[in-house]
Amino acid sequence: MTMHDLNLAIRFSDRFILLKDGTIYEAGGHDIIQPDIIEEVYGLPVYVETVAGHPVVVPNGGDR
């Protein structure tokens, strides 16, 4: 399946391919869902938090 909503993808998938500029930037399991990787691919600083046992990507809009 192709999906652009990271949180839905994380919730229902166990393998990921992150593309940047038409090429594979990173591929793997939940271990690749890291703030630095997501920021590099999407150009958006984020936190990755665990909520109810699931990783959740949260935009970092400023100081925490």
Buried (B, 14 or more C-beta within 10 A) or exposed (E): EEEEEBBEBBEEEEEBEBEEEEEEEBEEEBEBBBBEBBEBBBEEEBEBEEEEEEBBBEEEEEEE
